[in-house]
Amino acid sequence: MPHPISQYITELNALYRAGNATEHSYLPALKILLEALMPRYTATNEPKRIACGAPDYIITDRNFAVGYVEAKDIPVNLSDSSLKEQFDRYRHSLDNLIITNYL
């Protein structure tokens, strides 16, 4: 059985090479990866809005929030100044945060 990260990269590559994927196209692959790497946790896409905004995922352990994930499209440079306000807002409000462009 292939390693979860290998499966994830294969899925991302297939979606990306199709040429019609958007930021949201990759979310199911990320959910599968997160839950494969952390089997006791649940990754919920598009959770309810919270005070600081709406991160793409909430990671929970028995309905207790343990982390958040904000994902941008693959070609997005995560250092882009246009993302600073959102990222700062999340960093100041959320204790355990992953910011990714899927790679």
N, C-alpha and C positions, 0 to 999 in steps of 0.2 A: 504494500500500500504506500503510495507517495506521501512524503512529508507534507503537512498542512501548508507550510510556506511555499513549497514547490507547486502545490495545487493552486494556491492563491495567485502566484506569479503567472502561471499558465492561464488562469481565467482572466486576469487583468490584461494580459497580452492579447488574448483572443478578442476581448471587447474593444481594446484600444485599436487593434489592427483593422477591425471592421469599419472604423472611420466614422461611426455615427453615435458613439457613446457620449454621454454627458456625465457630469459629476455624480449624479444619482445612479447611473448604470452600474457603478462599481460597489455600491453599498451592500448588496447581498453577498458578494465575495468577501467583503470585510467582516460581515457578521459571522460567516462560516469560519473564517480564520480566527477571529477573537474567541469564539466559543470552542474551537478545537484546541487552542493554546491554553484556555482557561475554562476547563469543563464544568467547574462548579458555579460559574457565573453566567448570567444571561445578558446578552447585548440586545437592547431594544432600539430600533431605528425610529426616528421621528417621535421621541418621547414628548410628553406635555411640556409646554413652554415653562421656563422658570424665570426668576427675577432678572437674570443677566442675559437672557435670550433663549435660543433653541439649539443647543448642540445636536449634532447628527445622531449620536448614540448616548445612551445612559447604560452603564455597566452596573448590574445589580447582583447582590448575593441575598437570596431570600427576600426580595423586595426592598432591600436596603441599598441605597446608592453608594457605590465604591469608586466610581470613576466616570469620566465623560470622554467622548471622542468627537472632534470636529474635523471633517474631511473636506478638502477642496479638490478640484479636478486635477488629474495627473500633470498637465503641463503648467499648473499654477506654481509660481515661485512663492514659497511660504514666507519669504523675507520681504515681499512686496509691501510697500508702505500703505497701500489701499486697504490692507487687511489688519493693520495695526490696531485700530480702534476696537474691532471685534475681538481680536486675540487678547488685547490687554483687558478688556471687560471680562472675558472668560477666565483669564489667568488670575485676576484679582478676586473672582467669586468662587472658583471651583478648585478644590484642593488637589484633585488627581485628574489631570487633563492630558490627553494626547491630541496633538494637532498634526494632521498628515495630508499629503497629496497622494495617498495610497501607496507610495513607494517608500 
